[in-house]
Amino acid sequence: MEFSLYYRGPLKSNARPKDKHQVRQAFHKQLKILWSQSPLTDFSDLKKIDSEVSLVKSVGSFNFIPRVTGRMKSIAELEITLLKPEKKGSIITNSGDIDNRLKTLLDALKIPETNALPTDINPQDDEDPFFCLLEDDNLITNLFVKTEQWLDDNVADNSEVVAIIHVKTQLTRIDVNNLGFA
């Protein structure tokens, strides 16, 4: 399966849990739509907490459902285009270096550890379950990142980006439980 995710907003270097969760919320809305379409609609039992094959992982008061998970023997390749309001070639900038900003982005794509969730937050009405891309970022087998200058004169600050993430999922082994999940 191939699809793209989109994010526009602040992407801070060494972001706090609250900042990462705001990015995570943007992806949740898109992944919720993805799970409402074929072929993922054929896997509705994976979203049920009490199902024997459930993918739900509870962290704090959240019930996360990853699209890429070890249980389903799936992996992901990510191709990220990061548009920044800085001249091309400015890898280390006032808004943070690229590797720490990418860490923030990758952390927002996966199920967080308990200590990585903001302490004062609970799921909103449309966030149970909460959809995320990855069970763990170890399931990324290929990562390609390209930065470009974001040519827009209406950018709030230098930490703001547009990220387009092309995702390609694959199965490492096909079995009766994941047939059609690729």
C-alpha positions as CSV (number, residue, x, y, z in Angstrom):
1,M,0.0,0.0,0.0
2,E,1.2,3.5,-0.8
3,F,-0.1,6.8,0.4
4,S,1.0,10.2,1.5
5,L,0.7,12.2,4.7
6,Y,0.9,15.9,5.0
7,Y,1.9,18.3,7.8
8,R,2.1,22.0,7.9
9,G,3.1,23.7,11.1
10,P,5.9,24.1,13.6
11,L,8.5,21.3,13.6
12,K,10.9,22.0,16.4
13,S,14.2,20.5,17.1
14,N,14.2,18.5,20.4
15,A,10.5,19.1,20.7
16,R,8.6,18.7,24.0
17,P,5.9,16.0,24.3
18,K,3.1,18.5,23.7
19,D,4.7,19.7,20.5
20,K,5.1,16.2,19.2
21,H,1.6,15.3,20.1
22,Q,0.3,18.3,18.1
23,V,2.1,16.9,15.0
24,R,0.8,13.4,15.9
25,Q,-2.8,14.8,15.9
26,A,-2.4,16.1,12.4
27,F,-1.4,12.6,11.2
28,H,-4.2,10.9,13.2
29,K,-6.9,12.8,11.2
30,Q,-5.4,11.6,7.9
31,L,-4.8,8.0,9.1
32,K,-8.4,7.8,10.4
33,I,-9.6,8.5,6.8
34,L,-7.2,5.8,5.5
35,W,-8.6,3.2,7.9
36,S,-12.1,4.1,6.7
37,Q,-11.2,3.0,3.1
38,S,-10.6,-0.3,1.4
39,P,-8.7,-2.5,2.0
40,L,-8.3,-1.5,5.7
41,T,-12.1,-1.6,6.2
42,D,-11.7,-5.4,5.8
43,F,-9.6,-5.4,9.0
44,S,-12.1,-3.8,11.4
45,D,-11.4,-6.4,14.1
46,L,-7.9,-5.0,14.4
47,K,-9.4,-1.7,15.8
48,K,-11.4,-3.4,18.6
49,I,-9.9,-3.5,22.0
50,D,-11.5,-6.8,23.0
51,S,-10.7,-8.5,19.7
52,E,-8.2,-11.5,19.7
53,V,-6.3,-9.9,16.8
54,S,-6.5,-6.3,18.1
55,L,-3.7,-3.9,17.2
56,V,-4.8,-1.5,20.0
57,K,-2.0,-0.4,22.3
58,S,-3.1,1.6,25.3
59,V,-0.7,4.4,26.5
60,G,-2.0,6.5,29.3
61,S,-5.7,7.3,28.4
62,F,-5.1,6.8,24.7
63,N,-5.8,3.7,22.6
64,F,-3.4,3.8,19.7
65,I,-3.8,1.8,16.4
66,P,-0.7,1.7,14.2
67,R,-0.8,1.1,10.5
68,V,2.6,-0.5,10.4
69,T,3.1,-3.1,13.1
70,G,5.2,-6.1,13.9
71,R,2.2,-8.2,14.7
72,M,1.0,-7.8,11.1
73,K,4.5,-8.3,9.9
74,S,4.5,-5.0,8.1
75,I,7.3,-2.5,7.5
76,A,7.5,0.9,5.9
77,E,9.6,3.0,3.6
78,L,9.4,6.7,4.0
79,E,10.2,9.4,1.5
80,I,10.0,12.8,3.2
81,T,10.1,16.2,1.4
82,L,10.6,18.9,4.0
83,L,9.8,22.5,2.8
84,K,11.5,25.0,5.1
85,P,11.4,28.9,4.9
86,E,15.1,29.0,4.5
87,K,17.5,29.0,1.6
88,K,18.3,25.6,0.1
89,G,21.4,24.1,1.6
90,S,20.7,25.5,5.1
91,I,20.8,22.2,7.0
92,I,21.7,23.7,10.3
93,T,19.6,26.8,10.9
94,N,18.1,29.0,13.6
95,S,15.0,26.8,13.7
96,G,17.0,23.7,14.5
97,D,19.2,21.1,12.8
98,I,17.7,18.7,10.4
99,D,18.4,15.5,12.4
100,N,16.6,16.7,15.5
101,R,13.7,18.0,13.5
102,L,13.4,14.6,11.8
103,K,13.5,12.9,15.2
104,T,10.6,15.1,16.2
105,L,8.7,14.1,13.0
106,L,9.5,10.4,13.4
107,D,8.4,10.4,17.1
108,A,5.1,12.0,16.1
109,L,4.5,9.1,13.6
110,K,4.8,6.4,16.1
111,I,3.0,5.2,19.2
112,P,4.6,7.2,22.1
113,E,6.1,5.8,25.2
114,T,4.1,6.6,28.4
115,N,6.6,9.3,29.4
116,A,6.5,10.8,25.9
117,L,2.8,11.8,26.1
118,P,1.9,15.2,27.6
119,T,0.8,14.6,31.2
120,D,-2.2,16.9,31.1
121,I,-3.8,15.6,27.9
122,N,-6.7,13.2,27.2
123,P,-8.1,12.0,23.9
124,Q,-10.6,14.3,22.2
125,D,-13.9,12.9,21.0
126,D,-12.6,11.9,17.6
127,E,-9.3,10.4,19.0
128,D,-10.5,7.1,20.4
129,P,-9.0,5.1,18.8
130,F,-6.0,7.3,18.0
131,F,-4.5,6.3,14.6
132,C,-0.8,6.5,14.0
133,L,1.5,5.3,11.3
134,L,4.1,3.2,13.2
135,E,4.0,0.9,16.2
136,D,7.7,1.6,16.5
137,D,10.2,3.5,14.3
138,N,12.3,0.3,14.0
139,L,9.8,-0.8,11.4
140,I,11.1,1.8,9.0
141,T,13.4,0.0,6.6
142,N,14.2,2.8,4.2
143,L,14.2,6.6,4.9
144,F,14.9,9.2,2.2
145,V,14.8,12.9,3.2
146,K,14.9,15.9,0.8
147,T,14.8,19.5,1.9
148,E,13.6,22.4,-0.3
149,Q,13.1,26.1,0.2
150,W,9.5,26.9,1.0
151,L,8.6,29.9,-1.1
152,D,5.9,31.5,0.9
153,D,6.0,35.0,2.4
154,N,3.2,34.1,4.9
155,V,5.2,31.9,7.3
156,A,4.7,32.5,11.0
157,D,8.3,31.6,12.0
158,N,11.3,29.6,10.9
159,S,10.2,26.5,12.8
160,E,7.2,26.1,10.5
161,V,7.5,23.5,7.7
162,V,5.5,21.7,5.2
163,A,6.3,18.0,5.3
164,I,5.0,15.6,2.6
165,I,5.6,12.0,3.6
166,H,5.2,9.3,1.0
167,V,4.7,6.0,2.7
168,K,5.1,2.6,1.1
169,T,4.1,-0.4,3.3
170,Q,5.1,-4.0,2.7
171,L,4.7,-7.3,4.5
172,T,7.7,-9.2,5.5
173,R,5.7,-12.5,5.6
174,I,2.2,-13.2,4.4
175,D,-0.1,-15.3,6.5
176,V,-3.8,-15.8,7.0
177,N,-4.1,-12.8,9.4
178,N,-2.4,-10.2,7.2
179,L,-3.4,-11.3,3.7
180,G,-4.5,-8.1,2.0
181,F,-3.0,-5.8,4.6
182,A,0.0,-4.8,2.5
